[in-house]
Amino acid sequence: MAAPPLLLLVGALALLAQEQVARCDAAATCVGVAPAKRRPEVVSIADFGGVGDGRTLNTWAFRKAVYRIQHRRRRGGTELRVPAGTWLTGSFNLTSHMTLFIARGAVLKATRDAAGWPLVEPLPSYGRGRELPGPRYASFINGNGLRDVVITDGVDPDSSTNVCIEDSYISTGDDLVAIKSGWDEYGIAYGRPSSGITIRRVRGSSPFSGIAIGSEASGGVRDVLVEDCSIFNSGYGIHIKTNVGRGGYIRNVTVDNVRMSGVRSGVRIAGDVGDHPDGRFSQLAVPTVDAVRIRNVWGVGVQQPGSLEGIRNSPFTRICLSNVKLFGWRSGAAWRCRDVRGGALGVHPSPCAELATSFASAAGSCSY
């Protein structure tokens, strides 16, 4: 079973920090679309015995605080404020009608002690633990079936709708942000997509992917916007992944203004990634990937520009790259493509032949 994440450095979200809102007034933001709630009650993690010295374990303090918010049920909700400092903690849950406010200079640091990571039942859309059959480790910050929550984390929106992740720095042992919606036949049966996801001004590093979609996307993923992000010292910059047996779809994804440095592969869209929960998945459950626009991407120290590899007899469609400039790749490195249709304009190194050399010759497939 995989070890829990070791470290999550989380910056204050624009939705949460008033000073960030002032700084970002001229930039695109979810403020106004999903305005920050002013909770009638504000409490500090220090009120529950928390100590932000980087050594004291604060798991019990966080759990006590959330328990109190959950059972007091203050009308309008409660804000749990985490002041500046390094707050060592294990996994804890959130509750409805709360804001987790991480102040400027505050760091949530995950404990290495496995005792801080309880085993919990698998999600119904997964059918089993992700690493092994049976239970799974709880997430660092966890919430199921919640409403009216403002939250920051190294984030996996899973079968979630109308999610905004802004102005955060994340360092973790897994994907920085991974959008999912269930695993094979369990996700298909659960049938709850992820949609309306905005990821903006996120910075960080990961041995895996900066921004990922899938591979567990059996309930579908649609309407995703990723913009103005910075990814460094990572495996993949942008990684969209699925597999035969997943079913579902990934569509209407826009990636705009992303900077990369020191990544192994800049862009990967792949139809052969991920294993299966058991042998009951259907080979007829073939996913579709359509309408993915990647534009204004700049990378240095990129070992391999990327790969766009769909599924035989079910090619990925309307995959459109424009103004994607990736430098630092080894001599002879090139895009790898198969079973993909779309267009490319202003791409360096030169795109593969499977993509039309201009949007015009892509017969309108990039005009969506």
Beta strands, then each sheet from edge to edge (+ up, - down):
strand 1: 41-44
strand 2: 53-57
strand 3: 78-82
strand 4: 85-89
strand 5: 92-93
strand 6: 98-102
strand 7: 106-110
strand 8: 119-120
strand 9: 136-137
strand 10: 141-142
strand 11: 149-150
strand 12: 161-171
strand 13: 177-179
strand 14: 194-205
strand 15: 209-213
strand 16: 221-241
strand 17: 249-270
strand 18: 288-300
strand 19: 304-309
strand 20: 316-326
strand 21: 336-338
strand 22: 340-348
sheet 1: 1+ 3+ 6+ 11+
sheet 2: 2+ 4+ 7+
sheet 3: 5+ 10+
sheet 4: 8+ 9-
sheet 5: 12+ 14+ 16+ 15+ 13+
sheet 6: 12+ 14+ 16+ 17+ 18+ 20+ 22+
sheet 7: 12+ 14+ 16+ 17+ 19+ 21+
end
